[in-house]
Amino acid sequence: MNQSFHTHSLHTLNTPPSDQDTKMQCLSTLSDGDILVLIENATYWALPVHRQALPSDLKVYALRVDLDARGIIPDTSVQAISDADFVDLTLCYERIISWF
Amino acid sequence: MSVSTPDEGNKNQLDRSATKRILLISKCPPYGSSAARDMLDIALTCSVFEQSVSLLFLGDGVLQLLKNQNPLHIGQKNLNALQSSLAMYDIEKIYVDDRALAFHGIALDDLHLNVTCVKEDTLKALIREHDVVFTL
């Protein structure tokens, strides 16, 4: 991944769509230009029916190993990334915020 | 394995205490904790001891049944493989929560096993049909 440095935040989420509280906490803190990386059980958010519940203009990534582990076919608007891509992304954002 | 009904009277009291109708309710997604795997281990163990086992996947538990799982790269064992062995243990009464499938936008064709889809009113009846109900 070839990314330039952003002054925005990278948010990671690891809770499934049944946990609405954590999702709401995460969404309420997103600023324009922030990105969301779905990891572990949050990769179920990449299912088309759940992706619709996230802001359509939000750039959403999902860790490929976690998608594959769970047999999830992600929505086309979600970009599957490798572990190495994830590391690259963390280096491109000013802060990393974990929602769990 | 025989499960006696209440109207068979006292002669079957011993049988009734030896064999329980057990309903295992699995509520957690497949990976991220050991709950899903633990529940399948419980199911297989109950079956080895000749208990009548039914499995109900409720809420996020339905996610355990999505097919084409490949957890090799997160260092976990494939739950689909363990699910495939349930039939060999005579565990064939497998139910899924209709509402949970709808919530996740999952169709029966997306699942690894043949299951019976149950609605909320049937869930209550299902629980009443069992002697022991265990959730995890």
gemmi code that builds the backbone of each chain (N, CA, C; Angstrom):
import gemmi

chains = {
    "A": [
        ("MET", (0.840, -1.207, 0.000), (0.000, 0.000, 0.000), (0.864, 1.242, 0.000)),
        ("ASN", (0.555, 2.140, -0.902), (1.326, 3.374, -0.967), (0.444, 4.518, -0.485)),
        ("GLN", (0.648, 4.929, 0.746), (-0.201, 5.957, 1.343), (0.645, 7.134, 1.790)),
        ("SER", (0.054, 8.320, 1.716), (0.738, 9.481, 2.268), (0.276, 9.689, 3.710)),
        ("PHE", (0.998, 10.535, 4.462), (0.670, 10.731, 5.865), (-0.560, 11.618, 6.024)),
        ("HIS", (-1.468, 11.207, 6.923), (-2.679, 11.984, 7.179), (-2.658, 12.480, 8.618)),
        ("THR", (-3.292, 13.619, 8.835), (-3.411, 14.118, 10.210), (-4.672, 13.565, 10.876)),
        ("HIS", (-5.367, 12.674, 10.176), (-6.608, 12.109, 10.704), (-6.314, 10.902, 11.602)),
        ("SER", (-7.382, 10.213, 12.009), (-7.245, 9.073, 12.917), (-7.642, 7.774, 12.228)),
        ("LEU", (-6.982, 6.712, 12.631), (-7.370, 5.357, 12.211), (-8.061, 4.708, 13.397)),
        ("HIS", (-9.300, 4.295, 13.182), (-10.061, 3.627, 14.246), (-10.082, 2.128, 13.962)),
        ("THR", (-9.812, 1.332, 14.983), (-10.008, -0.116, 14.822), (-11.206, -0.529, 15.676)),
        ("LEU", (-11.955, -1.491, 15.144), (-13.132, -2.007, 15.852), (-13.016, -3.530, 15.844)),
        ("ASN", (-13.272, -4.170, 16.994), (-13.186, -5.647, 17.011), (-14.463, -6.331, 17.513)),
        ("THR", (-15.549, -5.553, 17.644), (-16.793, -6.157, 18.176), (-17.813, -6.392, 17.055)),
        ("PRO", (-18.610, -7.469, 17.171), (-19.547, -7.823, 16.107), (-20.756, -6.892, 16.084)),
        ("PRO", (-21.554, -6.939, 14.993), (-22.702, -6.035, 14.851), (-23.740, -6.160, 15.960)),
        ("SER", (-23.737, -7.246, 16.702), (-24.695, -7.370, 17.802), (-24.346, -6.425, 18.950)),
        ("ASP", (-23.110, -5.936, 18.967), (-22.688, -4.991, 20.010), (-22.870, -3.564, 19.480)),
        ("GLN", (-24.079, -3.052, 19.647), (-24.396, -1.730, 19.087), (-23.715, -0.610, 19.879)),
        ("ASP", (-23.513, -0.825, 21.164), (-22.902, 0.208, 22.012), (-21.535, 0.621, 21.495)),
        ("THR", (-20.697, -0.388, 21.268), (-19.325, -0.097, 20.856), (-19.308, 0.569, 19.479)),
        ("LYS", (-20.202, 0.093, 18.599), (-20.305, 0.724, 17.277), (-20.670, 2.201, 17.409)),
        ("MET", (-21.666, 2.500, 18.264), (-22.108, 3.879, 18.418), (-20.993, 4.749, 18.990)),
        ("GLN", (-20.246, 4.191, 19.957), (-19.122, 4.941, 20.527), (-18.113, 5.272, 19.448)),
        ("CYS", (-17.817, 4.279, 18.628), (-16.837, 4.460, 17.555), (-17.342, 5.503, 16.557)),
        ("LEU", (-18.570, 5.343, 16.078), (-19.096, 6.251, 15.046), (-19.196, 7.685, 15.553)),
        ("SER", (-19.526, 7.842, 16.841), (-19.731, 9.189, 17.369), (-18.412, 9.967, 17.458)),
        ("THR", (-17.296, 9.267, 17.328), (-16.000, 9.957, 17.456), (-15.297, 10.134, 16.116)),
        ("LEU", (-15.932, 9.664, 15.036), (-15.293, 9.753, 13.721), (-15.324, 11.194, 13.201)),
        ("SER", (-14.178, 11.670, 12.726), (-14.144, 12.966, 12.032), (-14.013, 12.709, 10.540)),
        ("ASP", (-14.348, 13.699, 9.727), (-14.154, 13.584, 8.279), (-12.696, 13.226, 7.993)),
        ("GLY", (-12.493, 12.259, 7.138), (-11.137, 11.866, 6.765), (-10.590, 10.721, 7.602)),
        ("ASP", (-11.271, 10.392, 8.714), (-10.856, 9.235, 9.512), (-11.193, 7.954, 8.749)),
        ("ILE", (-10.492, 6.875, 9.079), (-10.819, 5.584, 8.461), (-11.091, 4.546, 9.547)),
        ("LEU", (-11.787, 3.483, 9.139), (-12.153, 2.412, 10.063), (-11.545, 1.103, 9.578)),
        ("VAL", (-10.847, 0.409, 10.472), (-10.301, -0.904, 10.137), (-11.020, -1.948, 10.988)),
        ("LEU", (-11.699, -2.866, 10.325), (-12.436, -3.924, 11.015), (-11.501, -5.099, 11.265)),
        ("ILE", (-11.417, -5.513, 12.526), (-10.569, -6.660, 12.861), (-11.376, -7.663, 13.697)),
        ("GLU", (-10.884, -8.901, 13.744), (-11.494, -9.968, 14.545), (-13.015, -10.037, 14.299)),
        ("ASN", (-13.835, -10.083, 15.377), (-15.277, -10.262, 15.171), (-15.960, -9.063, 14.519)),
        ("ALA", (-15.279, -7.924, 14.450), (-15.877, -6.775, 13.753), (-15.896, -6.991, 12.248)),
        ("THR", (-15.181, -7.981, 11.736), (-15.202, -8.198, 10.281), (-16.607, -8.600, 9.806)),
        ("TYR", (-17.478, -9.043, 10.734), (-18.876, -9.296, 10.332), (-19.577, -8.011, 9.885)),
        ("TRP", (-19.036, -6.842, 10.293), (-19.585, -5.574, 9.792), (-19.413, -5.453, 8.286)),
        ("ALA", (-18.532, -6.242, 7.701), (-18.301, -6.182, 6.248), (-19.397, -6.909, 5.467)),
        ("LEU", (-20.222, -7.713, 6.157), (-21.365, -8.332, 5.473), (-22.250, -7.202, 4.928)),
        ("PRO", (-22.736, -7.338, 3.680), (-23.471, -6.234, 3.045), (-24.572, -5.639, 3.920)),
        ("VAL", (-25.329, -6.476, 4.608), (-26.452, -5.973, 5.395), (-25.986, -5.072, 6.545)),
        ("HIS", (-24.796, -5.369, 7.073), (-24.276, -4.552, 8.181), (-23.496, -3.334, 7.687)),
        ("ARG", (-22.833, -3.459, 6.545), (-22.073, -2.315, 6.000), (-23.000, -1.125, 5.770)),
        ("GLN", (-24.252, -1.437, 5.399), (-25.242, -0.381, 5.160), (-25.489, 0.469, 6.398)),
        ("ALA", (-25.237, -0.105, 7.575), (-25.497, 0.616, 8.822), (-24.338, 1.539, 9.206)),
        ("LEU", (-23.254, 1.462, 8.444), (-22.126, 2.364, 8.681), (-22.213, 3.500, 7.655)),
        ("PRO", (-21.657, 4.678, 7.971), (-21.756, 5.804, 7.024), (-21.198, 5.424, 5.649)),
        ("SER", (-21.960, 5.776, 4.583), (-21.550, 5.345, 3.241), (-20.278, 6.054, 2.790)),
        ("ASP", (-20.021, 7.257, 3.326), (-18.820, 7.990, 2.894), (-17.585, 7.635, 3.733)),
        ("LEU", (-17.749, 6.693, 4.682), (-16.620, 6.278, 5.518), (-15.793, 5.216, 4.786)),
        ("LYS", (-14.477, 5.421, 4.732), (-13.596, 4.415, 4.121), (-13.401, 3.277, 5.118)),
        ("VAL", (-13.797, 2.077, 4.712), (-13.758, 0.932, 5.622), (-12.821, -0.146, 5.076)),
        ("TYR", (-11.899, -0.583, 5.926), (-10.998, -1.680, 5.602), (-11.331, -2.864, 6.509)),
        ("ALA", (-10.986, -4.075, 6.070), (-11.162, -5.251, 6.931), (-9.957, -6.166, 6.760)),
        ("LEU", (-9.513, -6.718, 7.875), (-8.334, -7.593, 7.841), (-8.686, -8.909, 7.140)),
        ("ARG", (-7.917, -9.207, 6.092), (-8.273, -10.351, 5.239), (-8.223, -11.679, 6.007)),
        ("VAL", (-7.238, -11.866, 6.885), (-7.158, -13.149, 7.612), (-8.401, -13.374, 8.472)),
        ("ASP", (-8.952, -12.278, 9.010), (-10.143, -12.412, 9.856), (-11.407, -12.655, 9.023)),
        ("LEU", (-11.470, -12.043, 7.839), (-12.589, -12.329, 6.916), (-12.551, -13.794, 6.505)),
        ("ASP", (-11.366, -14.240, 6.065), (-11.229, -15.611, 5.557), (-11.528, -16.635, 6.647)),
        ("ALA", (-11.051, -16.350, 7.862), (-11.260, -17.284, 8.972), (-12.741, -17.559, 9.158)),
        ("ARG", (-13.539, -16.507, 8.993), (-14.978, -16.597, 9.305), (-15.850, -16.899, 8.091)),
        ("GLY", (-15.259, -17.038, 6.933), (-16.045, -17.325, 5.728), (-16.894, -16.143, 5.279)),
        ("ILE", (-16.402, -14.931, 5.566), (-17.171, -13.722, 5.229), (-16.827, -13.241, 3.822)),
        ("ILE", (-17.870, -13.021, 3.008), (-17.671, -12.380, 1.705), (-18.035, -10.910, 1.890)),
        ("PRO", (-17.029, -10.017, 1.866), (-17.292, -8.624, 2.230), (-18.072, -7.863, 1.169)),
        ("ASP", (-18.761, -6.829, 1.618), (-19.410, -5.878, 0.721), (-18.344, -5.265, -0.198)),
        ("THR", (-18.749, -4.894, -1.418), (-17.765, -4.375, -2.388), (-17.135, -3.064, -1.940)),
        ("SER", (-17.799, -2.343, -1.019), (-17.246, -1.067, -0.569), (-16.218, -1.241, 0.551)),
        ("VAL", (-16.010, -2.469, 0.983), (-15.032, -2.729, 2.049), (-13.751, -3.281, 1.416)),
        ("GLN", (-12.618, -2.677, 1.751), (-11.355, -3.115, 1.169), (-10.653, -4.107, 2.103)),
        ("ALA", (-10.457, -5.328, 1.606), (-9.742, -6.336, 2.389), (-8.245, -6.028, 2.347)),
        ("ILE", (-7.598, -6.088, 3.519), (-6.164, -5.758, 3.579), (-5.392, -6.854, 4.310)),
        ("SER", (-4.117, -6.984, 3.955), (-3.239, -7.950, 4.617), (-2.732, -7.358, 5.927)),
        ("ASP", (-2.083, -8.203, 6.746), (-1.481, -7.709, 7.993), (-0.462, -6.608, 7.695)),
        ("ALA", (0.319, -6.819, 6.618), (1.349, -5.835, 6.259), (0.713, -4.502, 5.850)),
        ("ASP", (-0.415, -4.585, 5.109), (-1.144, -3.362, 4.732), (-1.611, -2.618, 5.980)),
        ("PHE", (-2.076, -3.383, 6.970), (-2.568, -2.809, 8.227), (-1.448, -2.020, 8.907)),
        ("VAL", (-0.278, -2.623, 8.965), (0.876, -1.937, 9.574), (1.185, -0.654, 8.818)),
        ("ASP", (1.196, -0.742, 7.470), (1.450, 0.454, 6.654), (0.440, 1.554, 6.960)),
        ("LEU", (-0.834, 1.163, 7.074), (-1.890, 2.148, 7.341), (-1.670, 2.843, 8.684)),
        ("THR", (-1.292, 2.047, 9.700), (-1.104, 2.648, 11.029), (-0.001, 3.708, 11.000)),
        ("LEU", (0.963, 3.529, 10.074), (2.068, 4.490, 9.984), (1.647, 5.775, 9.272)),
        ("CYS", (0.499, 5.703, 8.580), (0.047, 6.847, 7.770), (-0.917, 7.754, 8.514)),
        ("TYR", (-1.336, 7.350, 9.709), (-2.320, 8.160, 10.438), (-1.727, 8.649, 11.752)),
        ("GLU", (-2.169, 9.850, 12.144), (-1.565, 10.497, 13.309), (-1.874, 9.740, 14.595)),
        ("ARG", (-3.113, 9.256, 14.728), (-3.427, 8.487, 15.934), (-4.216, 7.226, 15.594)),
        ("ILE", (-4.045, 6.247, 16.454), (-4.747, 4.968, 16.317), (-5.687, 4.855, 17.508)),
        ("ILE", (-6.961, 4.630, 17.249), (-7.936, 4.547, 18.335), (-8.605, 3.173, 18.289)),
        ("SER", (-8.531, 2.441, 19.399), (-9.075, 1.082, 19.437), (-10.433, 1.057, 20.112)),
        ("TRP", (-11.405, 0.489, 19.429), (-12.747, 0.296, 20.002), (-12.963, -1.191, 20.207)),
        ("PHE", (-13.225, -1.590, 21.460), (-13.339, -3.028, 21.768), (-14.346, -3.268, 22.872)),
    ],
    "B": [
        ("MET", (-30.480, -45.649, 21.825), (-30.869, -44.680, 22.828), (-32.383, -44.533, 22.839)),
        ("SER", (-32.978, -44.603, 24.034), (-34.419, -44.412, 24.080), (-34.765, -43.330, 25.080)),
        ("VAL", (-35.676, -42.518, 24.711), (-36.155, -41.485, 25.617), (-37.607, -41.810, 25.931)),
        ("SER", (-37.882, -42.032, 27.207), (-39.251, -42.405, 27.557), (-40.100, -41.160, 27.757)),
        ("THR", (-41.365, -41.338, 27.579), (-42.290, -40.221, 27.762), (-42.955, -40.360, 29.126)),
        ("PRO", (-43.481, -39.287, 29.670), (-44.031, -39.320, 31.030), (-45.103, -40.393, 31.223)),
        ("ASP", (-45.869, -40.727, 30.184), (-46.982, -41.658, 30.364), (-46.543, -43.120, 30.418)),
        ("GLU", (-45.237, -43.378, 30.327), (-44.778, -44.771, 30.400), (-44.662, -45.277, 31.841)),
        ("GLY", (-44.880, -44.385, 32.782), (-44.998, -44.811, 34.168), (-43.687, -45.084, 34.882)),
        ("ASN", (-43.800, -45.717, 36.073), (-42.667, -45.871, 36.975), (-41.568, -46.781, 36.457)),
        ("LYS", (-41.923, -47.780, 35.656), (-40.900, -48.751, 35.246), (-39.768, -48.080, 34.472)),
        ("ASN", (-40.045, -46.921, 33.945), (-39.004, -46.258, 33.167), (-38.311, -45.127, 33.930)),
        ("GLN", (-38.554, -45.057, 35.236), (-37.941, -43.979, 36.022), (-36.425, -43.979, 35.902)),
        ("LEU", (-35.830, -45.192, 35.930), (-34.371, -45.281, 35.845), (-33.873, -44.770, 34.501)),
        ("ASP", (-34.536, -45.230, 33.428), (-34.153, -44.781, 32.091), (-34.253, -43.260, 31.984)),
        ("ARG", (-35.326, -42.766, 32.568), (-35.547, -41.327, 32.458), (-34.439, -40.532, 33.135)),
        ("SER", (-33.927, -41.067, 34.246), (-32.866, -40.330, 34.926), (-31.526, -40.534, 34.236)),
        ("ALA", (-31.381, -41.648, 33.505), (-30.090, -41.921, 32.867), (-29.923, -41.128, 31.575)),
        ("THR", (-31.020, -40.992, 30.855), (-30.927, -40.288, 29.577), (-31.728, -38.998, 29.627)),
        ("LYS", (-31.030, -37.918, 29.436), (-31.679, -36.603, 29.453), (-31.752, -36.068, 28.027)),
        ("ARG", (-32.785, -35.317, 27.803), (-32.843, -34.563, 26.544), (-32.163, -33.218, 26.809)),
        ("ILE", (-31.028, -33.039, 26.157), (-30.207, -31.861, 26.432), (-30.253, -30.897, 25.254)),
        ("LEU", (-30.533, -29.647, 25.553), (-30.497, -28.600, 24.521), (-29.308, -27.691, 24.804)),
        ("LEU", (-28.391, -27.633, 23.856), (-27.228, -26.760, 23.995), (-27.462, -25.516, 23.143)),
        ("ILE", (-27.428, -24.353, 23.785), (-27.668, -23.093, 23.071), (-26.343, -22.346, 22.918)),
        ("SER", (-25.891, -22.243, 21.682), (-24.604, -21.616, 21.387), (-24.839, -20.197, 20.875)),
        ("LYS", (-24.258, -19.211, 21.575), (-24.612, -17.812, 21.319), (-23.471, -16.952, 20.791)),
        ("CYS", (-22.266, -17.547, 20.675), (-21.087, -16.726, 20.368), (-20.589, -16.955, 18.948)),
        ("PRO", (-19.929, -15.943, 18.358), (-19.307, -16.140, 17.045), (-18.199, -17.191, 17.123)),
        ("PRO", (-17.755, -17.725, 15.982), (-16.856, -18.889, 15.995), (-15.457, -18.637, 16.566)),
        ("TYR", (-14.893, -17.491, 16.284), (-13.526, -17.230, 16.748), (-13.527, -15.956, 17.590)),
        ("GLY", (-12.453, -15.682, 18.283), (-12.431, -14.511, 19.159), (-12.571, -14.925, 20.611)),
        ("SER", (-13.151, -16.097, 20.842), (-13.141, -16.708, 22.176), (-13.258, -18.210, 21.953)),
        ("SER", (-13.094, -18.983, 23.011), (-13.154, -20.439, 22.845), (-14.580, -20.973, 23.015)),
        ("ALA", (-15.562, -20.076, 23.200), (-16.915, -20.503, 23.542), (-17.529, -21.449, 22.512)),
        ("ALA", (-17.369, -21.119, 21.226), (-18.004, -21.928, 20.179), (-17.424, -23.338, 20.171)),
        ("ARG", (-16.103, -23.407, 20.258), (-15.433, -24.698, 20.245), (-15.776, -25.509, 21.502)),
        ("ASP", (-15.813, -24.822, 22.636), (-16.147, -25.483, 23.901), (-17.540, -26.113, 23.822)),
        ("MET", (-18.479, -25.378, 23.208), (-19.841, -25.889, 23.119), (-19.890, -27.151, 22.264)),
        ("LEU", (-19.154, -27.175, 21.158), (-19.137, -28.374, 20.320), (-18.505, -29.550, 21.068)),
        ("ASP", (-17.469, -29.251, 21.863), (-16.855, -30.308, 22.686), (-17.874, -30.875, 23.678)),
        ("ILE", (-18.672, -29.981, 24.261), (-19.714, -30.421, 25.199), (-20.724, -31.308, 24.474)),
        ("ALA", (-21.106, -30.892, 23.262), (-22.083, -31.668, 22.481), (-21.557, -33.078, 22.212)),
        ("LEU", (-20.297, -33.174, 21.782), (-19.723, -34.479, 21.461), (-19.604, -35.331, 22.725)),
        ("THR", (-19.229, -34.700, 23.826), (-19.096, -35.422, 25.092), (-20.449, -35.971, 25.554)),
        ("CYS", (-21.472, -35.140, 25.485), (-22.823, -35.591, 25.864), (-23.233, -36.784, 25.018)),
        ("SER", (-22.906, -36.730, 23.739), (-23.290, -37.809, 22.843), (-22.556, -39.099, 23.177)),
        ("VAL", (-21.274, -38.991, 23.524), (-20.488, -40.159, 23.907), (-21.123, -40.851, 25.111)),
        ("PHE", (-21.717, -40.066, 26.010), (-22.393, -40.624, 27.176), (-23.868, -40.937, 26.889)),
        ("GLU", (-24.162, -41.064, 25.602), (-25.474, -41.525, 25.134), (-26.632, -40.664, 25.602)),
        ("GLN", (-26.375, -39.372, 25.659), (-27.462, -38.436, 25.947), (-28.057, -37.960, 24.624)),
        ("SER", (-29.305, -37.554, 24.684), (-29.968, -37.024, 23.492), (-29.663, -35.533, 23.390)),
        ("VAL", (-28.886, -35.175, 22.366), (-28.395, -33.798, 22.265), (-29.032, -33.057, 21.092)),
        ("SER", (-29.550, -31.870, 21.381), (-29.979, -30.951, 20.320), (-29.111, -29.704, 20.427)),
        ("LEU", (-28.830, -29.096, 19.283), (-28.015, -27.882, 19.259), (-28.846, -26.744, 18.692)),
        ("LEU", (-28.816, -25.607, 19.394), (-29.502, -24.416, 18.887), (-28.488, -23.285, 18.762)),
        ("PHE", (-28.395, -22.728, 17.564), (-27.502, -21.585, 17.340), (-28.346, -20.318, 17.392)),
        ("LEU", (-28.100, -19.521, 18.425), (-28.915, -18.342, 18.713), (-28.055, -17.084, 18.545)),
        ("GLY", (-28.663, -15.997, 18.067), (-27.927, -14.727, 17.951), (-26.671, -14.884, 17.121)),
        ("ASP", (-25.540, -14.359, 17.634), (-24.274, -14.446, 16.901), (-23.795, -15.887, 16.716)),
        ("GLY", (-24.414, -16.818, 17.437), (-24.049, -18.231, 17.274), (-24.244, -18.727, 15.848)),
        ("VAL", (-25.196, -18.135, 15.118), (-25.438, -18.585, 13.733), (-24.209, -18.351, 12.857)),
        ("LEU", (-23.378, -17.401, 13.256), (-22.175, -17.091, 12.461), (-21.191, -18.260, 12.442)),
        ("GLN", (-21.296, -19.142, 13.448), (-20.430, -20.329, 13.478), (-20.658, -21.219, 12.271)),
        ("LEU", (-21.866, -21.125, 11.695), (-22.248, -22.066, 10.645), (-21.945, -21.575, 9.233)),
        ("LEU", (-21.462, -20.320, 9.091), (-21.101, -19.845, 7.743), (-20.102, -20.813, 7.129)),
        ("LYS", (-20.311, -21.144, 5.840), (-19.391, -22.103, 5.234), (-18.127, -21.413, 4.729)),
        ("ASN", (-17.192, -22.230, 4.269), (-15.907, -21.758, 3.712), (-15.057, -20.976, 4.712)),
        ("GLN", (-15.113, -21.379, 5.988), (-14.225, -20.754, 6.967), (-12.807, -21.284, 6.766)),
        ("ASN", (-11.833, -20.384, 6.950), (-10.430, -20.793, 6.835), (-9.588, -20.052, 7.869)),
        ("PRO", (-9.595, -20.542, 9.119), (-8.930, -19.826, 10.205), (-7.439, -20.159, 10.371)),
        ("LEU", (-6.861, -20.823, 9.370), (-5.446, -21.232, 9.448), (-4.549, -20.054, 9.842)),
        ("HIS", (-4.783, -18.899, 9.198), (-3.870, -17.768, 9.392), (-4.165, -16.960, 10.642)),
        ("ILE", (-5.184, -17.320, 11.401), (-5.330, -16.709, 12.725), (-5.047, -17.752, 13.811)),
        ("GLY", (-4.434, -18.866, 13.378), (-3.952, -19.861, 14.335), (-5.042, -20.630, 15.056)),
        ("GLN", (-6.204, -20.786, 14.386), (-7.304, -21.525, 15.008), (-7.610, -22.765, 14.166)),
        ("LYS", (-8.296, -23.721, 14.800), (-8.737, -24.892, 14.047), (-10.082, -24.591, 13.387)),
        ("ASN", (-10.289, -25.194, 12.217), (-11.505, -24.924, 11.452), (-12.726, -25.530, 12.131)),
        ("LEU", (-13.657, -24.657, 12.501), (-14.858, -25.106, 13.191), (-15.780, -25.895, 12.256)),
        ("ASN", (-15.748, -25.578, 10.964), (-16.574, -26.311, 9.995), (-16.231, -27.800, 10.027)),
        ("ALA", (-14.937, -28.128, 10.211), (-14.510, -29.531, 10.232), (-15.147, -30.253, 11.419)),
        ("LEU", (-15.145, -29.578, 12.571), (-15.734, -30.173, 13.775), (-17.253, -30.319, 13.607)),
        ("GLN", (-17.859, -29.335, 12.963), (-19.315, -29.396, 12.721), (-19.667, -30.594, 11.839)),
        ("SER", (-18.760, -30.903, 10.900), (-19.024, -32.030, 9.994), (-19.077, -33.356, 10.743)),
        ("SER", (-18.433, -33.409, 11.920), (-18.393, -34.664, 12.663), (-19.636, -34.876, 13.532)),
        ("LEU", (-20.484, -33.866, 13.644), (-21.656, -33.988, 14.520), (-22.554, -35.166, 14.114)),
        ("ALA", (-22.734, -35.351, 12.811), (-23.612, -36.430, 12.331), (-23.088, -37.800, 12.769)),
        ("MET", (-21.745, -37.950, 12.783), (-21.146, -39.223, 13.207), (-21.437, -39.517, 14.672)),
        ("TYR", (-21.710, -38.458, 15.436), (-22.044, -38.607, 16.859), (-23.557, -38.614, 17.070)),
        ("ASP", (-24.299, -38.841, 15.997), (-25.768, -38.871, 16.059), (-26.376, -37.565, 16.548)),
        ("ILE", (-25.668, -36.474, 16.334), (-26.255, -35.170, 16.670), (-26.807, -34.587, 15.374)),
        ("GLU", (-28.094, -34.769, 15.191), (-28.698, -34.353, 13.924), (-29.816, -33.341, 14.107)),
        ("LYS", (-30.152, -33.094, 15.391), (-31.173, -32.067, 15.644), (-30.459, -30.731, 15.841)),
        ("ILE", (-30.341, -29.993, 14.753), (-29.615, -28.727, 14.782), (-30.554, -27.611, 14.334)),
        ("TYR", (-30.685, -26.626, 15.205), (-31.645, -25.542, 14.961), (-30.915, -24.204, 14.880)),
        ("VAL", (-31.436, -23.313, 14.044), (-30.891, -21.952, 14.006), (-32.015, -20.937, 14.193)),
        ("ASP", (-31.635, -19.844, 14.801), (-32.520, -18.730, 15.104), (-32.818, -17.957, 13.810)),
        ("ASP", (-34.069, -18.015, 13.395), (-34.526, -17.355, 12.169), (-34.204, -15.857, 12.176)),
        ("ARG", (-34.437, -15.228, 13.323), (-34.241, -13.778, 13.415), (-32.767, -13.399, 13.266)),
        ("ALA", (-31.882, -14.263, 13.786), (-30.450, -13.982, 13.693), (-29.967, -14.094, 12.248)),
        ("LEU", (-30.504, -15.077, 11.519), (-30.139, -15.193, 10.096), (-30.539, -13.919, 9.359)),
        ("ALA", (-31.752, -13.436, 9.628), (-32.234, -12.216, 8.965), (-31.372, -11.019, 9.357)),
        ("PHE", (-31.024, -10.947, 10.657), (-30.221, -9.822, 11.147), (-28.895, -9.724, 10.398)),
        ("HIS", (-28.279, -10.887, 10.138), (-26.968, -10.891, 9.473), (-27.078, -11.021, 7.952)),
        ("GLY", (-28.310, -11.104, 7.433), (-28.481, -11.242, 5.984), (-27.942, -12.554, 5.453)),
        ("ILE", (-28.073, -13.627, 6.247), (-27.541, -14.939, 5.878), (-28.688, -15.845, 5.426)),
        ("ALA", (-28.469, -16.564, 4.309), (-29.457, -17.528, 3.822), (-29.055, -18.931, 4.263)),
        ("LEU", (-30.011, -19.855, 4.270), (-29.703, -21.239, 4.669), (-28.619, -21.843, 3.764)),
        ("ASP", (-28.600, -21.415, 2.489), (-27.583, -21.898, 1.541), (-26.171, -21.475, 1.935)),
        ("ASP", (-26.055, -20.433, 2.760), (-24.735, -19.940, 3.169), (-24.148, -20.776, 4.303)),
        ("LEU", (-24.934, -21.730, 4.806), (-24.505, -22.466, 6.004), (-23.828, -23.792, 5.655)),
        ("HIS", (-22.940, -24.213, 6.527), (-22.150, -25.423, 6.319), (-22.951, -26.702, 6.585)),
        ("LEU", (-23.967, -26.618, 7.455), (-24.749, -27.803, 7.823), (-26.210, -27.647, 7.405)),
        ("ASN", (-26.892, -28.782, 7.295), (-28.347, -28.740, 7.125), (-28.977, -28.503, 8.485)),
        ("VAL", (-29.758, -27.450, 8.578), (-30.316, -27.087, 9.874), (-31.805, -26.809, 9.746)),
        ("THR", (-32.459, -26.786, 10.903), (-33.862, -26.402, 10.951), (-33.957, -24.975, 11.459)),
        ("CYS", (-34.659, -24.150, 10.711), (-34.798, -22.748, 11.053), (-35.987, -22.590, 12.008)),
        ("VAL", (-35.788, -21.938, 13.147), (-36.892, -21.796, 14.093), (-37.212, -20.333, 14.390)),
        ("LYS", (-38.505, -20.047, 14.486), (-38.963, -18.704, 14.838), (-39.135, -18.615, 16.350)),
        ("GLU", (-39.415, -17.405, 16.824), (-39.401, -17.159, 18.265), (-40.383, -18.055, 19.037)),
        ("ASP", (-41.594, -18.241, 18.509), (-42.571, -19.054, 19.256), (-42.129, -20.524, 19.302)),
        ("THR", (-41.449, -20.976, 18.242), (-40.951, -22.354, 18.231), (-39.787, -22.522, 19.200)),
        ("LEU", (-39.024, -21.440, 19.391), (-37.896, -21.486, 20.339), (-38.390, -21.857, 21.732)),
        ("LYS", (-39.495, -21.233, 22.128), (-40.029, -21.477, 23.472), (-40.462, -22.933, 23.608)),
        ("ALA", (-41.117, -23.454, 22.565), (-41.553, -24.855, 22.581), (-40.344, -25.775, 22.631)),
        ("LEU", (-39.305, -25.419, 21.885), (-38.088, -26.228, 21.830), (-37.475, -26.376, 23.229)),
        ("ILE", (-37.444, -25.302, 23.965), (-36.886, -25.336, 25.317), (-37.723, -26.238, 26.221)),
        ("ARG", (-39.040, -26.141, 26.085), (-39.914, -26.962, 26.933), (-39.793, -28.455, 26.622)),
        ("GLU", (-39.309, -28.791, 25.414), (-39.160, -30.201, 25.031), (-37.913, -30.856, 25.630)),
        ("HIS", (-37.072, -30.063, 26.281), (-35.801, -30.609, 26.784), (-35.742, -30.607, 28.310)),
        ("ASP", (-34.983, -31.579, 28.866), (-34.840, -31.669, 30.330), (-33.791, -30.706, 30.851)),
        ("VAL", (-32.723, -30.546, 30.058), (-31.590, -29.714, 30.492), (-31.283, -28.736, 29.373)),
        ("VAL", (-31.118, -27.468, 29.750), (-30.764, -26.444, 28.755), (-29.506, -25.743, 29.230)),
        ("PHE", (-28.520, -25.699, 28.332), (-27.222, -25.122, 28.699), (-26.853, -24.060, 27.664)),
        ("THR", (-26.479, -22.880, 28.150), (-26.108, -21.806, 27.215), (-24.632, -21.468, 27.344)),
        ("LEU", (-24.015, -21.156, 26.215), (-22.595, -20.737, 26.224), (-22.339, -19.890, 24.998)),
    ],
}
model = gemmi.Model(1)
for chain_id, residues in chains.items():
    chain = gemmi.Chain(chain_id)
    for i, (resn, *xyz) in enumerate(residues, 1):
        res = gemmi.Residue()
        res.name, res.seqid = resn, gemmi.SeqId(i, " ")
        for name, pos in zip(("N", "CA", "C"), xyz):
            atom = gemmi.Atom()
            atom.name, atom.element = name, gemmi.Element(name[0])
            atom.pos, atom.b_iso = gemmi.Position(*pos), 0.0
            res.add_atom(atom)
        chain.add_residue(res)
    model.add_chain(chain)
structure = gemmi.Structure()
structure.add_model(model)
structure.setup_entities()
